[in-house]
Amino acid sequence: MAGGLRFALLLAALALLGGAPFAASAAEPIRPADIMGLTDVSDPQLSPDGKLVAYVVMPTLSTQRPSRSAIWIAPTDRSAPPRRLTSGAQIESAPRWSSDGREIAFLSNQADPSAPTIAARQLWVAPVDGGPAKRLTASPTEVRAFSRSADGKAVAYVAADPKTDQQKADIAAKRDQMIIDDKGELGRLWLLEAGGQPRRIAIEGRAIAEARWSPDGKRLSARVADSTGLNDYFYHSDVVLIDAATGAVRTLMREASGPGEWSPDGKRLAFAQLREQYVGLRVWIVDVDGDRRLKVGEDHLGHLTRLEWAADGRSLLAQSFEATRSRLVRIDAKDGKISPCWPSRGD
């Protein structure tokens, strides 16, 4: 399916699954409890053939209730009602389709009696047509993010190193304290091939937040920062390239938001960067093995996000937040020109 159509369907699916806008009668004004009681629908992911969409449902936005979320699947043509991917009361997130559309990988804290010593949140995979989920990782610390290679033979995931005995003792001594924006353990990248053991890739002194496979499976792009603190993550993270075989690291751009979106041919990366003038994002399209760097959106009065390459690699689609509304725009990968895909704008 063409990239443009996939992106448009993705945005439409999120609006569709969210249901009708919340409305209240004049006699009953909206209260905070009404907002916090809404069901949240997020992270829609289209199947490779575009016939199904997987998404995350959180029953309530309230932070005062037990946190639960589940992955649901629905046909994009509404030919059948939505159904839940797995059963149980746990936290599920980040659904990602396999290239053949038969499986969905996701993060979950569901219990596994066969491995009582591992951390709660691990990477799981479940068949789309039904059946039990299978755990793919056995990390001693929680899996924070993951990416599957295009051929499905390898997975890259981010998890921190286990705490030392001294760190555990320090945490116990400070159990009655709360540190705002506390800097946690550095994220490490782990590569796991089918039938093998996880292989650790660490960038000493830096935290890996997220990584993404190149189309050919030979390297990964990653977002790294000096710590897991919010300021470092949002304002001082870098985009780097990691050789999957050797672990060699090369910085592609500093102070940019990675890991970026790979072009279909694997020769370019597109990612966002904070602007200096005001709160907003510009876009960069960078040759990963060359010197060409195209800066996009410097004069665009909008916040560009959700980048996706078209199938032919000639353009990208993005969501542009303008004032209080958003629209779907197309970015020419050659000259960076931004044009609306259609004249109307959504809320």
Secondary structure by P-SEA (a helix, b strand, c coil): ccaaaaaaaaaaaaaaaacccccccccccccaaaaaabbbbcccccccccccccccccccccccccbbbbbbbbbcccccccccccccccccccccccccccbbbbbbccccccccccccbbbbbbbccccbbbbccccccccccccccccccbbbbbbcccccaaaaaaaaaacccccccccccbbbbbbbcccccbbbbbcccbbbccccccccccbbbbcccccccccccccbbbbbbbcccccbbbbcccccccccccccccccccbbbbbccccbbbbbbbcccccbbbbcccccccccccccccccccbbbbbbbcccbbbbbbbccccbbbbbccccccc
